[in-house]
């Protein structure tokens, strides 16, 4: 890793997400309002402004047009003296066009292009390499239809372009009706509408042969234009008529950004708690507020009022998958993809094929990054299909592909999965510079544990994930008592097999569980298990018990008996570290810290084979035999399926549990991770970073 490189390190939330999120103003509204104010007659004041790369690009662009912009970042305010629809105050010479650089802002480029074509003069519009790669074909063709002279200086249909108005006697210059496709971007239609008053009016028709995308953004454009005095009528769903006139100065308050709100709402849905966003409510002009409805359909508790939206913990404790068409609010697609990784079932996100042509291929790259994190995600022509598998979620470094929304969405996964890092956290400056600080401010504070309540660290996970050894070491590190509940089920299975009991006879096996004297102790850092006085320490780890313990664990009568024994143990010793399959979900759902310990099936298989060889004195070690590893990995995966599918107390990632992937961690590293999580959950240690980003 190169020196000075910055990596975003995400610290998981152990106490949920809660509070009122202080969000920046809407990027989309800010850029529309800045342009309308710049074209207006008089002085406008904009409050609640977003200051980010995209909006800075628009401010620079309107300054090039001749508007005077006074910036107060502390108050999030702009005061703009508009140009009154006149040509730029900096007229270009015949040889020197006015330069407008849109950085990487698609809205700036696509809004400014129709405006400068209507203003007259000669202009050179350019952008960063990322913006140069984005298609502008339909918008350039529209300007030519309206009489402008447009010349691409690089790739066809892309920036940079030189633009000049048509000669006054050019017949095309009087054309005021334009038909445009909006299936690639709604920004094309919005740009034409915004320039409409400068042309003495315009009739924009959306080509109905192609389904328009992000339609709420066109409606937003109309709403902002009307706030600045433009007259826009909508004779039908696909037709917009801007009448002749000028923009008028206005004082305008910008709503919080609904796309930004999607991240904080998702944090509450994923981590528990409740997050409220004020200034966004049922009357918002932003289509992205519908993301809260999606979370509600997935099971989150959503409350909507006139001026606020709050999202809280799913009452059922688990999010449910579903099928969602995000055509009209596609900026939330990656957020939903991250949430879907934790939902129960298969989630289909559709209607978003056009986002392949955003800052990056947001379908393909999002699917790629999800797969790297262990999610079964498939990129489709028009969206993404996600088959949730919380057991398979993996730590690692996320490649943001230069996409701010990728960075923010994948950071949400890091709130539940320890060890997820972001390779380019600074890219969030494009639209949400304070993203990491806003998320950090929602970190739930530890609540005092009542004297009547025992302190429990619940460690759940699939077979051979290292629960026993890690949990025992965590208990030693924190000087707490330790109980291996899995050993209890193994002991019952072994006792039933020894007695020749049919494991399908639920009552008979439950009788053994009730009557057997099972003692689990630690002697010289090693576990000792006795059943009715007989040492069964090695026997309960035999291959025969491995094959049969899931049947015993699925017996609801056995689970009832052992759950009560486990609670009695915790009450007797005053709490401790408990590991098993359902400690955080059933035995102690209110545990101070809940951890789901997992690893890749192949790694779990290698560990189990090495453990068996060690128990046999180091002989017949098959942990390096690829065939043996693959066979056992398949067996473990099947056991996962059985354990997670049983009707009573299934193996699952409990609500609020932090997933710790040990595939590439040593035992020491896993123990250190969990100990740190506990200290934070207990309020013994603040988050080790004041924000979620640090240099490496």
Residue pairs with C-beta under 8 A, 6 or more apart in sequence:
1 7
1 696
4 695
5 695
5 696
6 424
6 425
6 426
6 693
6 694
6 695
6 696
7 397
7 421
7 422
7 423
7 425
7 693
7 694
7 695
7 696
8 407
8 411
8 421
8 422
8 423
8 424
8 425
8 436
8 692
8 693
9 421
9 422
9 689
9 692
9 693
9 694
10 411
10 414
10 415
10 420
10 421
10 422
10 692
11 414
11 443
11 680
11 687
11 688
11 689
11 692
12 414
12 415
12 416
12 417
12 418
12 658
12 677
13 267
13 271
13 415
13 416
13 443
13 444
13 658
14 444
14 593
14 656
14 658
14 677
14 680
14 681
15 273
15 443
15 444
15 445
15 446
15 447
15 681
16 268
16 271
16 272
16 273
16 313
16 444
16 656
17 264
17 267
17 268
17 270
17 271
17 272
17 273
17 275
17 415
17 442
17 443
17 444
18 268
18 273
18 274
18 275
18 442
18 444
19 275
19 276
19 441
19 442
20 275
20 276
20 277
20 278
21 261
21 264
21 275
21 276
21 277
21 438
21 441
21 442
22 438
22 441
23 256
23 257
23 260
23 261
23 264
23 277
23 279
23 438
24 50
24 51
24 52
24 76
24 256
24 257
24 260
24 432
24 433
24 434
25 48
25 49
25 50
25 76
25 254
25 255
25 256
25 257
26 50
26 254
26 255
26 256
26 257
26 258
26 259
26 286
27 50
27 52
27 54
27 55
27 107
27 257
27 259
27 431
28 107
28 217
28 220
28 257
28 259
28 286
29 220
29 224
29 254
29 255
29 285
29 286
30 46
30 49
30 50
30 55
30 58
30 254
31 54
31 55
31 58
31 105
31 107
31 108
31 111
32 111
32 190
32 194
32 220
32 221
32 224
32 225
33 46
33 224
33 227
33 228
33 252
33 254
34 46
34 49
34 55
34 58
34 59
34 62
34 69
34 78
34 80
35 58
35 62
35 111
35 112
35 115
35 194
36 44
36 194
36 224
36 225
36 227
36 228
36 230
36 247
37 44
37 46
37 62
37 67
37 78
37 80
37 82
37 228
37 247
37 249
37 250
37 252
38 62
38 65
38 67
38 69
38 80
38 82
38 83
39 65
39 67
39 82
39 83
39 84
39 85
39 115
39 194
39 197
39 198
39 246
39 247
40 80
40 82
40 84
40 85
40 228
40 229
40 246
40 247
40 248
40 249
40 250
41 82
41 84
41 85
41 246
41 247
41 248
41 249
42 81
42 82
42 84
42 248
42 249
43 79
43 80
43 81
43 82
43 249
44 79
44 80
44 82
44 228
44 249
44 250
44 251
44 252
45 77
45 78
45 79
45 80
45 251
45 252
46 77
46 78
46 79
46 80
46 251
46 252
46 253
46 254
47 75
47 76
47 77
47 251
47 252
47 253
47 254
48 76
48 253
48 254
48 255
48 256
48 279
49 55
49 76
49 77
49 78
49 254
50 76
50 254
50 257
50 431
51 71
51 73
51 76
51 433
52 429
52 430
52 431
52 432
52 433
53 103
53 104
53 105
53 429
53 430
53 431
54 103
54 104
54 105
54 107
54 108
54 430
54 431
56 103
57 101
57 102
57 103
57 104
57 105
57 108
58 105
58 107
58 108
58 111
58 112
59 69
59 71
59 78
60 100
60 101
60 103
61 100
61 101
61 102
61 108
61 112
62 69
62 80
63 69
64 88
64 90
64 98
64 99
64 100
65 83
65 88
65 100
65 112
65 115
65 116
65 119
66 83
66 86
66 88
66 89
66 90
67 80
67 81
67 82
67 83
68 80
68 81
69 78
69 79
69 80
69 81
70 78
70 79
70 80
71 77
71 78
72 78
72 79
82 247
82 249
83 89
84 246
85 197
85 198
85 246
85 247
86 119
87 119
87 120
87 121
88 98
88 119
88 121
90 98
91 121
92 98
92 121
92 122
92 123
94 122
96 122
97 121
97 122
97 123
97 124
97 162
97 164
98 116
98 121
98 122
98 123
98 124
99 123
99 124
99 126
100 112
100 116
100 123
100 124
100 125
100 126
101 126
101 127
102 108
102 109
102 112
102 125
102 126
102 127
102 131
102 159
103 127
103 128
103 131
104 127
104 128
104 130
104 131
104 359
104 430
105 127
105 131
106 131
106 134
106 185
106 187
106 358
107 187
109 125
109 127
109 131
109 136
109 159
110 136
110 139
110 185
110 187
110 188
110 190
110 191
111 187
111 190
111 191
111 194
112 125
112 191
113 125
113 136
113 139
113 140
113 143
113 161
113 163
113 191
114 139
114 142
114 143
114 191
114 192
114 194
114 195
115 191
115 194
115 195
115 198
116 123
116 125
116 163
117 123
117 143
117 146
117 148
117 150
117 163
117 165
117 195
118 146
118 165
118 195
118 198
118 199
119 165
119 198
120 165
121 164
121 165
122 162
122 163
122 164
123 162
123 163
123 164
124 153
124 160
124 161
124 162
124 163
125 159
125 160
125 161
125 162
125 163
126 132
126 159
126 160
127 159
127 160
130 359
130 402
131 159
132 154
132 155
132 158
132 159
132 160
133 158
134 158
134 357
134 358
134 359
135 157
135 158
135 184
135 357
136 157
136 158
136 159
136 161
137 156
137 157
138 180
138 181
138 184
138 188
139 180
139 187
139 188
139 191
139 192
140 150
140 152
140 157
140 161
142 178
142 180
142 188
142 192
143 150
143 163
144 150
144 172
145 172
145 175
145 178
146 172
146 173
146 175
146 178
146 199
147 165
147 166
147 170
147 172
147 173
147 174
147 175
148 163
148 164
148 165
148 166
149 163
149 164
149 165
149 166
150 161
150 162
150 163
151 161
151 162
151 163
152 158
152 160
152 161
153 160
153 161
153 162
154 160
165 173
166 172
166 173
167 173
176 199
176 200
176 201
176 202
176 203
177 202
177 203
177 205
178 192
178 202
178 203
178 204
178 205
179 205
179 206
179 207
180 188
180 189
180 192
180 204
180 205
180 206
180 207
181 188
181 206
181 207
181 210
182 188
182 189
182 206
182 207
182 210
182 212
182 213
182 215
182 218
183 207
183 210
183 211
183 212
183 213
183 354
184 213
184 354
184 357
185 213
185 214
185 354
185 357
186 212
186 213
186 214
186 215
186 217
186 218
187 217
189 204
189 206
189 212
189 218
189 221
189 240
190 217
190 218
190 221
192 202
192 204
193 202
193 204
193 218
193 221
193 222
193 225
193 232
193 240
193 242
194 221
194 225
195 202
196 202
196 204
196 230
196 232
196 242
197 225
197 230
197 242
197 244
197 245
197 246
197 247
200 244
201 241
201 242
201 243
201 244
201 245
202 241
202 242
203 239
203 240
203 241
203 242
204 239
204 240
204 241
204 242
205 238
205 239
205 240
206 212
206 218
206 238
206 239
206 240
207 238
208 238
211 327
212 218
212 238
213 327
213 328
213 330
213 351
213 354
214 287
214 327
214 328
214 329
214 330
215 287
215 327
215 328
216 285
216 286
216 287
216 288
216 328
216 329
217 287
218 240
219 285
219 287
220 285
220 286
220 287
222 232
222 234
222 240
223 285
224 252
224 285
225 232
225 242
225 247
226 232
227 250
227 252
228 247
228 248
228 249
228 250
228 252
229 245
229 246
229 247
229 248
229 250
230 242
230 245
230 247
231 242
231 243
231 245
232 240
232 241
232 242
232 243
233 240
233 241
233 243
234 240
234 241
235 241
255 279
255 280
255 284
255 285
255 286
256 277
256 278
256 279
256 280
257 286
257 431
257 432
258 280
258 284
258 286
258 287
258 288
258 289
258 291
258 329
259 286
259 288
259 331
259 332
259 405
259 431
260 431
260 432
260 435
260 438
261 277
261 280
261 288
261 289
261 291
261 292
261 309
262 288
262 291
262 331
262 332
262 335
263 335
263 408
263 409
263 411
263 412
263 432
263 435
263 439
264 275
264 277
264 438
264 439
264 442
265 275
265 277
265 291
265 292
265 295
265 300
265 309
265 311
266 295
266 311
266 335
266 336
266 338
266 339
266 412
267 275
267 412
267 415
267 439
267 442
268 274
268 275
268 300
268 311
268 312
268 313
268 442
269 295
269 298
269 300
269 311
269 313
269 314
269 319
269 339
270 319
270 339
270 342
270 412
270 415
270 416
271 415
271 416
271 444
271 656
272 313
272 444
272 655
272 656
273 312
273 313
273 442
273 444
274 301
274 310
274 311
274 312
274 313
275 310
275 311
275 312
275 442
276 308
276 309
276 310
277 308
277 309
277 310
278 307
278 308
279 307
279 308
280 286
280 289
280 307
280 308
280 309
281 304
281 305
281 306
281 307
281 308
281 309
282 304
282 305
282 306
283 306
287 328
287 329
288 329
288 331
288 332
289 309
290 328
290 329
291 329
291 332
291 335
291 336
292 302
292 304
292 309
292 311
293 302
294 322
294 324
294 326
294 332
294 336
295 302
295 311
295 339
296 302
296 311
297 322
297 324
298 314
298 319
298 320
298 321
298 322
298 339
298 343
299 314
299 315
299 316
299 318
299 319
299 320
300 311
300 312
300 313
300 314
300 319
301 311
301 312
301 313
301 314
301 315
302 309
302 310
302 311
302 312
303 309
303 310
303 311
303 312
313 655
314 655
317 654
317 655
318 343
318 344
318 652
318 655
319 339
319 342
319 343
319 344
320 343
320 344
320 345
321 340
321 343
321 344
321 345
321 346
321 347
321 386
321 388
322 343
322 345
322 347
322 348
323 347
323 348
323 350
324 336
324 347
324 348
324 349
324 350
325 350
325 351
326 332
326 333
326 336
326 349
326 350
326 351
326 352
326 383
327 350
327 351
327 352
328 351
330 351
330 352
330 354
330 355
331 405
333 349
333 352
333 355
333 362
333 366
333 383
333 384
334 362
334 366
334 405
334 406
334 408
334 409
334 410
335 405
335 408
335 409
335 412
336 347
336 349
337 349
337 366
337 370
337 377
337 384
337 386
337 409
338 370
338 409
338 410
338 412
338 413
339 412
340 347
340 349
340 386
340 388
341 370
341 373
341 375
341 377
341 386
341 388
341 390
341 393
341 413
342 388
342 390
342 416
342 653
343 388
344 388
345 388
346 385
346 386
346 387
346 388
347 385
347 386
347 388
348 383
348 384
348 385
348 386
349 383
349 384
349 385
349 386
350 380
350 382
350 383
351 382
351 383
352 362
352 363
352 382
352 383
352 384
353 363
353 381
353 382
353 383
355 362
355 363
356 362
356 363
356 364
358 403
359 401
359 402
359 403
359 404
359 405
359 430
360 401
360 402
360 403
360 406
361 401
362 403
362 405
362 406
363 379
363 380
363 383
363 384
364 379
365 399
365 401
365 403
365 406
366 377
366 379
366 384
366 406
366 409
367 377
367 378
367 379
367 384
368 379
368 399
369 398
369 399
369 406
369 410
370 377
370 384
370 386
371 377
372 394
372 396
372 398
372 399
373 393
373 394
373 396
373 398
373 410
373 413
373 417
373 420
374 389
374 392
374 393
374 394
374 600
374 661
375 386
375 387
375 388
375 389
375 392
375 393
376 386
376 387
376 388
376 389
376 392
377 384
377 385
377 386
377 387
378 384
378 385
378 386
378 387
390 596
390 652
390 653
390 659
391 462
391 596
391 598
391 640
391 644
391 651
391 653
392 598
392 600
393 413
393 416
393 417
393 598
393 659
393 661
394 417
394 600
394 661
394 663
395 417
395 418
395 419
395 420
395 661
395 663
395 664
396 419
396 420
396 421
397 421
397 422
397 423
398 406
398 407
398 410
398 420
398 421
398 422
398 423
399 423
400 406
400 407
400 410
400 422
400 423
400 424
400 427
402 424
402 427
403 427
404 427
404 428
404 429
404 430
404 431
404 432
405 431
407 422
407 424
407 425
407 427
407 428
407 435
408 428
408 432
408 435
410 420
410 422
411 420
411 422
411 435
411 436
411 439
411 692
413 420
414 420
414 421
414 422
414 692
415 439
416 657
416 658
416 659
417 658
417 659
417 660
417 661
418 658
418 659
418 660
418 661
418 673
418 677
419 660
419 661
419 665
419 673
422 693
425 436
425 692
425 693
428 435
428 436
432 438
436 691
436 692
436 693
437 691
439 692
440 687
440 690
440 691
440 692
443 687
445 683
446 680
446 681
446 682
446 683
449 455
449 592
449 682
453 590
454 570
454 571
454 574
454 575
455 480
455 574
455 575
455 576
455 592
455 682
456 570
456 575
456 576
456 577
456 578
456 583
456 588
456 591
456 592
457 471
457 474
457 478
457 480
457 576
457 577
457 578
457 591
457 592
457 593
457 595
457 674
457 678
458 578
458 579
458 583
458 584
458 587
458 588
458 591
458 593
458 594
458 595
458 654
458 657
459 467
459 470
459 471
459 474
459 577
459 578
459 579
459 580
459 583
459 595
459 596
459 597
459 674
460 467
460 579
460 580
460 581
460 582
460 583
460 584
460 585
460 594
460 595
460 596
460 597
460 651
460 653
460 654
460 657
461 467
461 579
461 581
461 595
461 596
461 597
461 598
462 598
462 604
462 636
462 639
462 640
462 643
462 651
463 546
463 604
463 608
463 636
463 639
463 640
463 643
464 599
464 604
464 605
464 607
464 608
464 611
464 636
465 597
465 598
465 599
465 604
465 662
466 597
466 599
466 604
466 607
466 662
466 667
466 670
467 484
467 486
467 579
467 580
467 597
468 484
468 486
468 487
468 527
468 579
469 667
470 579
470 597
470 662
470 667
470 670
470 671
470 674
471 482
471 484
471 577
471 578
471 579
472 482
472 484
472 522
472 525
472 527
472 577
473 667
473 671
474 480
474 482
474 577
474 671
474 674
474 675
474 678
475 481
475 482
475 576
475 577
476 482
476 525
477 671
477 672
477 675
478 577
478 675
478 678
480 575
480 576
480 577
481 573
481 574
481 575
481 576
481 577
482 522
482 576
482 577
482 578
483 520
483 566
483 569
483 570
483 576
483 577
483 578
483 579
484 520
484 527
484 579
484 580
485 562
485 566
485 578
485 579
485 580
485 581
485 583
485 587
486 579
486 580
486 581
487 520
487 527
487 529
487 540
488 518
488 520
488 562
488 565
488 566
489 549
489 552
489 553
489 558
489 562
489 580
490 529
490 540
490 541
490 545
490 549
491 516
491 518
491 520
491 529
491 531
491 536
491 540
492 509
492 512
492 513
492 516
492 518
492 552
492 558
492 562
493 503
493 540
493 545
493 548
493 549
493 551
493 552
494 531
494 536
494 539
494 540
494 542
494 545
495 512
495 516
495 531
495 532
495 536
496 503
496 508
496 509
496 512
496 552
497 503
497 544
497 545
497 548
499 512
501 508
501 509
501 512
502 508
503 509
503 548
503 551
503 552
504 551
506 555
506 556
506 557
506 558
507 557
509 552
509 555
509 557
509 558
510 555
510 557
510 558
510 560
510 561
513 557
513 558
513 561
513 562
514 561
516 531
516 532
517 530
517 531
517 532
517 533
518 529
518 530
518 531
518 565
519 529
519 530
520 527
520 528
520 529
521 527
521 528
522 528
527 537
528 535
528 537
529 535
529 536
529 537
529 540
530 536
530 537
538 615
539 545
541 611
541 612
541 615
543 612
550 639
550 642
550 643
552 558
553 559
553 581
553 643
553 646
554 642
554 643
554 646
554 647
554 648
555 648
556 647
556 648
556 649
559 582
559 586
559 648
559 649
563 586
563 587
563 649
566 578
566 580
566 583
566 587
567 587
567 588
570 576
570 578
570 588
578 587
578 588
579 597
580 587
581 643
581 649
581 651
582 649
582 650
582 651
582 652
583 591
583 594
584 591
584 594
584 595
584 596
584 654
584 656
584 657
585 649
585 652
585 654
585 655
586 649
589 654
589 655
592 678
592 681
592 682
593 658
593 674
593 677
593 678
593 681
593 682
594 654
594 655
594 656
594 657
594 658
595 657
595 658
595 659
595 660
595 674
595 677
596 653
596 654
596 657
596 658
596 659
596 660
597 660
597 662
597 670
598 659
598 660
598 661
598 662
599 607
599 661
599 662
599 663
600 663
601 633
601 634
601 636
601 637
601 640
602 629
602 630
602 633
603 662
603 663
604 633
604 636
605 628
605 629
605 630
605 632
605 633
605 635
605 636
606 623
606 624
606 629
607 623
608 632
608 636
609 621
609 622
609 623
609 625
609 628
609 629
609 632
610 621
610 623
613 619
613 620
613 621
613 622
613 623
622 628
622 629
623 629
640 651
643 650
643 651
644 650
644 651
644 652
653 659
658 677
660 670
660 673
660 674
660 677
662 669
662 670
665 673
676 685
676 688
678 684
679 685
680 686
680 687
